[in-house]
Amino acid sequence: MYKRITFYSLLFSLFILLLYSCNQQEQKTKEVVEVRPKPKDVVLTRILYEKKLVATTDYNSTNYFVYRGEPMGYQYELLKSFAKYLGVKLEIKIINDIESSFECIEQNDCDLIALGLTVTKERSKLVDFSSPLSQTRQMLVQRKPENWRKMATMDQINSHLIRNPLDLAGKTIHIQKNTIFEIRLYNLSDEIGADINIVEHPYATVEELIDMVAKGEIDYTISDEHIALVNQKYFPDIDVKTPISFPQNIAWAVKMGTTGLLDTINAWLEDYNKTKISVYLYNKYFKNTRSVNYARSEYHSIKGGKISPYDKFIKEYSELIEWDWRLLASLIYQESRFYPDARSWAGAFGLMQLMPHTAAKYGVDSLSPPEEQIKAGVQFIRLLNKQFLNKIEDKDERTKFVLASYNAGIAHVYDARRLAEKYDKDPNLWNDNVDYYLRNKSKPEYYQDSVVKYGYCRGEEPYNFVYDILERFHHYKNVIEN
């Protein structure tokens, strides 16, 4: 009897143990499911995995433009800092239409809207906003009287301008389509008990409308205060002192529910806003009087549309190698910043930074004019391209090898191709293949490898050379016509 009870007790204990184990396993399974990335974190996970942040901003004189060959702008520099914080590359998409920006986010074609959006209740139903970048007001942009400089007092000038919103009754105001200016004007119309004629422009930007006011083509438009103040520096004949709204927050926007990305942006902003760099950056674009000279320059992409003083020659000689002229311009900027008298520590000189022995082959020296320097550099590029012509069919891919060879010498690129082949990578692909071995050719385990014929190379330099040129080329394509 005792043995039977013991047997059943043992059996019952085993049953309890199995049940407990199953419950534990079920609990562990639940725990595993719960720690998997949730949909709201997918965007940030993808950004970090692909090492690329895709942001949309608008092309204007403050947010994003090219000046003397260098991409610039308040939103652009903010985005660069945030991308660096994430440890990823930045890709900019130019979208000047706000509605299209929301569609870009919704369709997962971009990760972040960096237009300096005003935060509103209606927009908060479409996107999630970051912590505020700054604050602004909506301002009426109008033209000062023609003889305002001869008027003795500000009161005389003000007597010709709208200072009270009540005086907007019956006036026609031109605004950019799909902006919050429309809602504000409709509300203001109700508040003053009179009609305001609103004309929406589907294609004109805020700055283009301000330009139209300055030229007398329209009488009034609306702009955020920080944009209006910048443009007043360019157009002293406009007035931007009449507010039509209370202060409003300006912020970045992400797709609704992407909490991981939003929290990361806010954490970065909290630290960034405490730095001197954040103050310097804001002053650089919104308070610095030198910005007027930038905007009036023929080498400003908005006003002048030129990249360099040598665009004519760059366009002409880029045809010899069938390159987009903006790609050649990006290479020249990388080499010399468009200074024809530039010299390197190694003895390279001129716009194209040719070494003396290479330059001599094409009949140029340090005293040769810019046109001849560009022509010689292009002839050298054509020679390098010919070396890869039968090896790499894809033109865009081949260009990366040519760029690396231009910087480091073709022998080192051949070494990197042999290393790639030895380690089962594709010797005809650059990204994550040959670029890795050229970049690491400064390490003994690679430059001492038996397949390497030309030894040590400071590979970080040509690696960055290729990517910097291609990134700048992307910016040039964004804002400069072909």
Backbone torsions as a table, in degrees:
resi	resn	phi	psi	omega
1	MET	NA	-43.5	-179.8
2	TYR	-62.0	-42.5	-179.4
3	LYS	-64.5	-37.3	-179.4
4	ARG	-66.1	-42.9	179.1
5	ILE	-62.8	-42.0	179.0
6	THR	-61.0	-41.4	-179.4
7	PHE	-62.5	-45.4	-178.4
8	TYR	-68.7	-35.4	177.0
9	SER	-62.5	-42.2	178.4
10	LEU	-63.6	-42.5	179.9
11	LEU	-62.6	-42.6	179.2
12	PHE	-64.2	-40.4	179.0
13	SER	-62.6	-40.7	178.2
14	LEU	-64.0	-38.7	179.7
15	PHE	-63.2	-45.6	178.8
16	ILE	-61.6	-41.7	-179.9
17	LEU	-62.5	-43.7	178.7
18	LEU	-64.1	-42.3	179.3
19	LEU	-61.8	-42.9	178.9
20	TYR	-63.4	-41.7	179.8
21	SER	-63.3	-41.2	179.3
22	CYS	-64.5	-41.1	178.7
23	ASN	-63.5	-41.1	178.2
24	GLN	-63.0	-42.0	-179.8
25	GLN	-64.9	-40.5	178.2
26	GLU	-63.4	-40.7	178.8
27	GLN	-64.0	-41.6	178.4
28	LYS	-63.2	-40.7	179.1
29	THR	-61.0	-42.6	178.0
30	LYS	-62.0	-41.7	-179.3
31	GLU	-62.7	-40.5	179.3
32	VAL	-62.2	-44.0	179.8
33	VAL	-62.3	-39.1	-175.5
34	GLU	-70.2	-26.3	-178.3
35	VAL	-93.2	-2.0	175.5
36	ARG	-65.8	151.4	179.3
37	PRO	-57.6	129.6	178.4
38	LYS	-84.4	160.6	-178.9
39	PRO	-52.5	-33.7	-177.5
40	LYS	-68.1	-17.5	-178.6
41	ASP	-100.0	-3.5	-173.9
42	VAL	-62.1	-39.3	-176.9
43	VAL	-62.7	-49.3	179.4
44	LEU	-63.0	-41.3	178.3
45	THR	-58.8	-43.3	179.8
46	ARG	-66.3	-41.9	179.1
47	ILE	-57.7	-46.7	-177.6
48	LEU	-70.5	-34.6	179.9
49	TYR	-71.4	-45.5	-178.7
50	GLU	-82.5	-9.9	-179.3
51	LYS	55.9	43.1	-179.4
52	LYS	-150.3	128.4	174.8
53	LEU	-106.5	122.9	178.9
54	VAL	-104.8	116.4	-177.7
55	ALA	-124.6	147.2	175.0
56	THR	-108.1	137.1	173.8
57	THR	-142.8	173.5	-179.4
58	ASP	-103.4	151.7	-176.7
59	TYR	-91.6	104.9	177.4
60	ASN	-153.4	-174.2	-171.4
61	SER	-79.5	-1.2	177.5
62	THR	-120.7	-38.3	-172.9
63	ASN	-83.9	-41.0	-174.1
64	TYR	-165.4	124.9	178.8
65	PHE	-165.0	177.4	175.8
66	VAL	-119.6	130.7	177.6
67	TYR	-128.8	121.3	-178.0
68	ARG	49.7	43.0	174.6
69	GLY	86.0	-5.4	-175.8
70	GLU	-108.1	124.3	173.6
71	PRO	-61.9	134.8	-177.4
72	MET	-143.4	177.3	175.4
73	GLY	131.3	150.1	-177.2
74	TYR	-62.9	-52.6	-179.5
75	GLN	-66.3	-37.0	179.3
76	TYR	-61.3	-45.4	-178.4
77	GLU	-70.6	-34.7	173.8
78	LEU	-61.2	-46.7	-178.9
79	LEU	-63.4	-38.8	177.3
80	LYS	-61.4	-42.0	179.2
81	SER	-64.6	-40.8	-180.0
82	PHE	-68.6	-40.0	177.8
83	ALA	-62.9	-39.1	177.1
84	LYS	-63.8	-39.7	177.7
85	TYR	-60.0	-38.9	179.3
86	LEU	-78.8	-19.2	-175.7
87	GLY	77.0	34.6	-178.2
88	VAL	-130.0	167.6	175.9
89	LYS	-85.7	155.2	-178.9
90	LEU	-107.6	131.5	172.2
91	GLU	-119.7	125.9	-177.7
92	ILE	-101.2	133.4	170.3
93	LYS	-114.2	128.6	179.9
94	ILE	-88.5	116.8	174.7
95	ILE	-136.2	111.8	-177.7
96	ASN	-91.1	-3.1	179.7
97	ASP	-105.7	123.8	-174.4
98	ILE	-65.0	-41.4	-179.9
99	GLU	-60.6	-40.6	178.8
100	SER	-66.2	-31.5	177.0
101	SER	-65.6	-41.8	177.0
102	PHE	-63.3	-39.1	177.8
103	GLU	-65.3	-38.1	179.5
104	CYS	-60.0	-44.0	178.0
105	ILE	-66.6	-46.4	-175.8
106	GLU	-62.8	-35.4	-178.7
107	GLN	-89.5	7.4	178.7
108	ASN	62.0	27.7	176.0
109	ASP	-86.3	-13.9	173.4
110	CYS	-148.8	162.8	-173.4
111	ASP	-101.0	-21.0	-167.8
112	LEU	-154.7	137.3	173.5
113	ILE	-102.3	120.4	-179.2
114	ALA	-124.1	66.7	-178.4
115	LEU	-105.0	-0.8	-169.9
116	GLY	71.2	47.5	-176.5
117	LEU	-69.5	139.0	171.4
118	THR	-78.3	133.1	-178.7
119	VAL	-79.1	123.4	176.6
120	THR	-133.8	162.9	179.5
121	LYS	-63.6	-41.0	-179.0
122	GLU	-66.1	-42.5	179.5
123	ARG	-67.8	-28.8	179.6
124	SER	-69.5	-12.0	173.6
125	LYS	-82.5	-13.6	-176.3
126	LEU	-106.7	-33.3	-176.0
127	VAL	-140.9	166.5	171.0
128	ASP	-101.1	133.2	-178.0
129	PHE	-98.0	146.8	174.7
130	SER	-76.9	177.5	169.4
131	SER	-59.6	152.2	-176.3
132	PRO	-60.6	139.1	171.3
133	LEU	-84.1	-35.9	-179.4
134	SER	-168.9	-173.8	175.3
135	GLN	-126.9	154.2	179.6
136	THR	-150.4	170.8	172.5
137	ARG	-126.1	159.2	172.9
138	GLN	-86.6	128.3	-174.7
139	MET	-120.2	144.8	173.4
140	LEU	-78.9	129.0	176.3
141	VAL	-105.3	120.2	-178.1
142	GLN	-139.7	166.7	-177.9
143	ARG	-93.6	136.5	174.3
144	LYS	-70.4	158.5	176.4
145	PRO	-61.2	150.3	-173.5
146	GLU	-56.3	-36.0	-176.8
147	ASN	-101.8	30.6	-172.7
148	TRP	-63.4	-29.1	-179.9
149	ARG	-67.4	-23.6	-177.9
150	LYS	-91.1	-7.0	-178.5
151	MET	-75.8	141.1	-171.8
152	ALA	-74.7	-34.6	-174.5
153	THR	-133.1	163.3	175.9
154	MET	-66.7	-30.7	178.7
155	ASP	-60.9	-37.9	178.1
156	GLN	-64.8	-42.6	178.5
157	ILE	-64.9	-45.4	-177.7
158	ASN	-63.1	-28.2	-179.2
159	SER	-65.0	-19.0	179.1
160	HIS	-98.2	-1.6	-174.7
161	LEU	-117.5	159.0	175.4
162	ILE	-82.4	120.5	177.4
163	ARG	-117.2	-21.6	178.9
164	ASN	-110.0	124.0	179.7
165	PRO	-55.0	-23.6	177.4
166	LEU	-59.0	-28.5	-177.2
167	ASP	-77.7	-0.7	176.1
168	LEU	-81.0	-6.6	178.8
169	ALA	-55.7	125.8	178.1
170	GLY	80.3	-4.0	-179.2
171	LYS	-82.6	155.1	177.6
172	THR	-104.8	123.3	-178.0
173	ILE	-119.9	127.3	-179.6
174	HIS	-96.8	131.0	-178.2
175	ILE	-136.7	160.2	173.3
176	GLN	-71.0	139.6	-177.7
177	LYS	-68.8	149.8	176.1
178	ASN	65.2	28.8	175.6
179	THR	-107.3	167.0	178.8
180	ILE	-72.9	-9.2	179.8
181	PHE	-61.1	-34.9	-179.1
182	GLU	-62.9	-47.9	-179.5
183	ILE	-61.5	-42.9	-178.8
184	ARG	-62.9	-41.1	-178.9
185	LEU	-68.5	-37.6	176.1
186	TYR	-64.0	-42.9	177.5
187	ASN	-64.1	-41.2	179.7
188	LEU	-64.4	-37.0	177.7
189	SER	-60.4	-41.4	176.9
190	ASP	-66.4	-40.2	-176.6
191	GLU	-65.1	-36.9	-178.1
192	ILE	-92.3	-6.4	176.3
193	GLY	69.6	31.6	179.9
194	ALA	-152.6	157.3	-178.9
195	ASP	-75.7	140.8	167.8
196	ILE	-117.9	125.8	-178.7
197	ASN	-79.9	118.2	-176.3
198	ILE	-109.3	123.6	176.9
199	VAL	-113.7	116.7	-179.3
200	GLU	-93.8	136.7	178.9
201	HIS	-110.1	114.2	-175.9
202	PRO	-72.1	-21.8	-174.0
203	TYR	-116.4	-24.3	-178.2
204	ALA	-76.3	138.5	175.0
205	THR	-84.1	170.6	177.6
206	VAL	-59.0	-44.1	-178.4
207	GLU	-67.2	-33.6	177.3
208	GLU	-67.8	-35.7	177.1
209	LEU	-69.6	-37.4	175.3
210	ILE	-62.0	-41.1	177.3
211	ASP	-60.3	-38.3	179.1
212	MET	-67.1	-36.1	175.4
213	VAL	-64.6	-45.5	-178.7
214	ALA	-60.7	-34.0	-178.7
215	LYS	-86.1	-4.6	179.8
216	GLY	82.7	11.9	-179.4
217	GLU	-78.1	-29.2	172.5
218	ILE	-136.9	162.1	-176.0
219	ASP	-91.4	-37.5	-172.6
220	TYR	-142.2	147.4	167.0
221	THR	-146.6	176.2	179.8
222	ILE	-122.8	142.0	179.4
223	SER	-146.1	152.1	168.6
224	ASP	-62.5	147.4	-170.5
225	GLU	-60.6	-43.0	-176.7
226	HIS	-66.0	-33.3	175.8
227	ILE	-72.5	-40.7	-179.8
228	ALA	-62.2	-42.2	-178.3
229	LEU	-66.2	-38.5	176.8
230	VAL	-63.1	-44.7	-176.6
231	ASN	-72.0	-22.8	175.8
232	GLN	-66.2	-27.3	175.9
233	LYS	-66.2	-35.1	179.5
234	TYR	-79.3	-33.3	-176.4
235	PHE	-123.6	84.6	-177.2
236	PRO	-64.0	-13.9	-178.8
237	ASP	-83.6	-2.5	177.1
238	ILE	-98.8	155.4	178.0
239	ASP	-116.6	136.1	-177.2
240	VAL	-133.9	35.0	-173.1
241	LYS	-101.2	1.4	-177.3
242	THR	-103.7	106.6	179.6
243	PRO	-79.2	147.2	175.0
244	ILE	-122.7	9.3	177.8
245	SER	-148.0	167.3	171.2
246	PHE	-79.6	167.8	176.0
247	PRO	-59.9	141.5	-178.7
248	GLN	-133.2	150.8	-180.0
249	ASN	-77.6	143.4	173.9
250	ILE	-110.2	134.1	-175.7
251	ALA	-152.5	168.2	168.7
252	TRP	-83.9	164.2	179.5
253	ALA	-135.3	145.2	176.2
254	VAL	-129.8	168.9	178.6
255	LYS	-63.1	141.8	-178.5
256	MET	-58.5	132.9	176.7
257	GLY	93.5	-7.1	179.1
258	THR	-85.0	66.7	-172.9
259	THR	-63.4	-35.7	-179.6
260	GLY	-60.4	-46.9	178.8
261	LEU	-66.7	-43.5	-178.6
262	LEU	-61.9	-45.1	179.6
263	ASP	-63.4	-36.4	179.3
264	THR	-67.6	-42.4	177.0
265	ILE	-59.9	-46.5	-177.2
266	ASN	-65.7	-37.7	177.6
267	ALA	-65.1	-41.2	178.3
268	TRP	-65.4	-44.7	-179.1
269	LEU	-61.2	-38.7	-178.8
270	GLU	-59.4	-41.1	178.3
271	ASP	-77.6	-42.2	-175.4
272	TYR	-62.6	-40.5	-176.8
273	ASN	-67.9	-12.3	177.5
274	LYS	-89.1	-6.9	-175.1
275	THR	-89.9	158.4	175.7
276	LYS	-69.2	-27.0	-179.4
277	ILE	-61.2	-39.1	-178.2
278	SER	-63.7	-40.2	178.2
279	VAL	-67.6	-43.9	179.3
280	TYR	-59.9	-43.8	-177.0
281	LEU	-63.7	-43.7	179.4
282	TYR	-63.1	-45.9	179.9
283	ASN	-63.6	-35.9	-178.4
284	LYS	-58.2	-41.2	-174.4
285	TYR	-100.0	-22.9	-174.6
286	PHE	-114.1	-14.1	-177.7
287	LYS	-126.3	-21.6	-176.2
288	ASN	-68.4	122.2	-179.2
289	THR	-67.7	-19.9	178.9
290	ARG	-67.3	-19.0	179.9
291	SER	-60.8	-25.2	176.5
292	VAL	-63.2	-44.0	179.8
293	ASN	-64.9	-37.3	176.6
294	TYR	-58.4	-51.0	-172.7
295	ALA	-66.5	-28.4	-178.0
296	ARG	-87.7	-6.7	-177.1
297	SER	-72.7	145.7	175.6
298	GLU	-70.1	-12.5	178.3
299	TYR	-97.8	14.3	171.4
300	HIS	-92.5	128.8	-171.8
301	SER	-62.4	-25.6	-178.5
302	ILE	-82.9	-48.4	-174.2
303	LYS	-85.9	-41.9	-174.3
304	GLY	-105.5	-35.1	176.9
305	GLY	78.8	5.9	179.0
306	LYS	-98.9	150.7	174.3
307	ILE	-92.5	-40.3	-174.7
308	SER	-151.4	171.5	174.7
309	PRO	-70.3	-7.2	-172.3
310	TYR	-114.1	20.0	-177.6
311	ASP	-55.9	-39.9	-178.5
312	LYS	-58.2	-47.5	-179.4
313	PHE	-70.1	-37.4	-179.8
314	ILE	-63.5	-43.4	178.7
315	LYS	-63.4	-42.0	-177.7
316	GLU	-64.8	-49.8	-172.8
317	TYR	-82.5	-19.0	176.4
318	SER	-64.9	-23.9	178.7
319	GLU	-67.8	-25.2	179.6
320	LEU	-66.0	-26.1	-178.8
321	ILE	-114.1	6.8	178.7
322	GLU	56.4	41.1	175.0
323	TRP	-100.6	150.8	165.2
324	ASP	-62.2	129.4	-174.4
325	TRP	-60.9	-26.2	180.0
326	ARG	-71.2	-27.2	174.9
327	LEU	-69.0	-44.3	177.1
328	LEU	-62.7	-39.9	177.8
329	ALA	-61.7	-39.0	179.2
330	SER	-65.3	-39.0	176.8
331	LEU	-63.0	-44.8	-178.1
332	ILE	-65.5	-39.3	176.5
333	TYR	-60.9	-43.3	-179.5
334	GLN	-60.4	-38.7	-176.1
335	GLU	-78.0	-41.7	-168.6
336	SER	-139.0	-1.2	-173.7
337	ARG	56.1	25.8	179.3
338	PHE	69.1	22.8	175.0
339	TYR	-96.5	111.5	-176.2
340	PRO	-67.4	-16.7	-179.3
341	ASP	-99.0	10.1	-177.5
342	ALA	-63.8	142.2	176.6
343	ARG	-135.8	143.2	178.1
344	SER	-102.0	166.3	178.9
345	TRP	-62.3	-24.8	-176.6
346	ALA	-87.7	-6.4	178.6
347	GLY	105.3	-5.4	176.1
348	ALA	-65.4	147.6	-174.6
349	PHE	-140.4	162.1	169.8
350	GLY	80.3	-174.8	-178.3
351	LEU	-57.6	-40.2	-175.2
352	MET	-96.3	-1.6	179.3
353	GLN	50.3	49.9	176.2
354	LEU	-79.1	142.4	172.8
355	MET	-72.7	148.8	-175.4
356	PRO	-52.7	-41.7	-177.3
357	HIS	-69.1	-32.4	176.8
358	THR	-73.0	-43.8	-179.3
359	ALA	-60.7	-38.3	-178.2
360	ALA	-61.5	-33.3	179.3
361	LYS	-62.6	-26.8	-177.4
362	TYR	-109.3	14.7	171.2
363	GLY	73.7	27.9	178.0
364	VAL	-125.4	159.2	174.0
365	ASP	-142.8	-171.0	-174.3
366	SER	-66.3	-16.4	179.7
367	LEU	-95.1	-2.8	-178.6
368	SER	-68.2	145.9	-179.6
369	PRO	-67.7	159.7	-177.4
370	PRO	-52.2	-41.0	-179.1
371	GLU	-59.5	-43.4	-179.3
372	GLU	-69.0	-35.3	176.9
373	GLN	-62.5	-44.1	179.9
374	ILE	-65.1	-42.7	179.7
375	LYS	-60.7	-44.0	179.9
376	ALA	-63.9	-43.2	178.7
377	GLY	-61.4	-39.8	179.0
378	VAL	-66.8	-38.8	177.3
379	GLN	-62.7	-36.7	177.5
380	PHE	-68.1	-40.4	177.1
381	ILE	-61.6	-41.2	-179.9
382	ARG	-62.5	-38.8	177.7
383	LEU	-63.6	-44.2	179.4
384	LEU	-63.7	-41.6	180.0
385	ASN	-60.9	-37.9	-179.0
386	LYS	-63.4	-31.5	-178.9
387	GLN	-67.4	-25.8	-178.0
388	PHE	-104.8	-3.4	-170.6
389	LEU	-57.2	-43.4	-177.9
390	ASN	-88.2	-2.5	-177.6
391	LYS	-103.4	-36.7	-175.8
392	ILE	-126.1	107.0	-174.3
393	GLU	-72.2	-42.4	-176.1
394	ASP	-67.3	122.4	-174.1
395	LYS	-63.8	-45.1	-178.6
396	ASP	-63.8	-39.2	179.2
397	GLU	-67.5	-41.9	-179.8
398	ARG	-62.6	-34.6	-179.8
399	THR	-59.8	-36.2	179.4
400	LYS	-63.5	-40.3	178.8
401	PHE	-67.7	-37.4	178.4
402	VAL	-64.8	-44.5	179.4
403	LEU	-61.0	-44.9	179.4
404	ALA	-62.9	-39.6	180.0
405	SER	-67.6	-36.1	178.5
406	TYR	-60.8	-35.5	-176.8
407	ASN	-86.5	-48.4	-170.5
408	ALA	-101.7	-15.2	-173.4
409	GLY	99.5	138.9	-173.8
410	ILE	-65.9	-26.9	-178.4
411	ALA	-62.3	-41.8	179.7
412	HIS	-68.3	-33.2	177.4
413	VAL	-69.2	-38.9	174.7
414	TYR	-60.7	-41.5	177.0
415	ASP	-59.0	-45.0	-179.3
416	ALA	-63.6	-35.4	177.1
417	ARG	-66.4	-40.1	178.5
418	ARG	-66.3	-38.9	176.5
419	LEU	-63.6	-43.2	179.1
420	ALA	-59.4	-44.0	-179.9
421	GLU	-64.8	-40.0	-179.7
422	LYS	-62.9	-37.3	-176.7
423	TYR	-98.8	27.1	172.5
424	ASP	62.0	33.2	170.5
425	LYS	-105.3	168.1	-177.3
426	ASP	-85.4	115.7	-178.9
427	PRO	-71.7	-7.1	-179.5
428	ASN	-107.2	6.6	175.6
429	LEU	-116.0	139.2	-177.0
430	TRP	-87.9	-62.1	-174.7
431	ASN	-60.3	126.8	176.1
432	ASP	60.0	19.0	175.9
433	ASN	-132.0	-95.5	-177.2
434	VAL	-65.8	-35.5	-178.7
435	ASP	-58.6	-35.7	-179.1
436	TYR	-62.2	-42.4	-176.1
437	TYR	-77.2	-32.5	174.2
438	LEU	-68.1	-41.1	-179.5
439	ARG	-62.0	-34.4	-175.9
440	ASN	-99.1	13.5	-178.2
441	LYS	-75.8	4.0	173.4
442	SER	-91.7	-4.3	-179.1
443	LYS	-96.8	137.5	-176.0
444	PRO	-55.1	-37.5	-177.9
445	GLU	-64.4	-17.0	177.6
446	TYR	-104.3	-49.4	-176.1
447	TYR	-73.6	-13.2	174.9
448	GLN	-98.6	3.8	178.6
449	ASP	-62.9	148.9	-175.7
450	SER	-64.6	-24.1	-179.1
451	VAL	-83.6	-10.9	-178.1
452	VAL	-86.4	126.3	-176.4
453	LYS	-104.0	-18.7	-171.4
454	TYR	-120.2	15.7	168.1
455	GLY	66.6	-149.2	-172.4
456	TYR	-62.7	142.4	172.5
457	CYS	-144.5	134.6	175.1
458	ARG	-77.4	79.4	-166.1
459	GLY	-69.9	-19.1	-179.8
460	GLU	-61.4	-34.2	-176.8
461	GLU	-66.6	-53.3	177.8
462	PRO	-65.8	-31.6	176.7
463	TYR	-58.5	-51.2	179.3
464	ASN	-68.5	-33.9	179.6
465	PHE	-55.2	-47.7	-178.6
466	VAL	-64.4	-50.5	-174.9
467	TYR	-70.4	-34.9	178.5
468	ASP	-65.6	-42.2	-179.9
469	ILE	-64.9	-44.7	-178.5
470	LEU	-68.3	-36.1	177.2
471	GLU	-65.8	-44.4	179.0
472	ARG	-65.5	-37.7	176.1
473	PHE	-57.8	-41.1	177.4
474	HIS	-60.3	-42.9	178.6
475	HIS	-65.6	-41.1	178.3
476	TYR	-60.9	-41.8	179.2
477	LYS	-64.7	-31.4	179.2
478	ASN	-63.4	-37.2	-167.2
479	VAL	-125.6	-10.8	-178.2
480	ILE	-115.6	130.6	-179.2
481	GLU	-69.8	147.0	179.7
482	ASN	-73.0	NA	NA
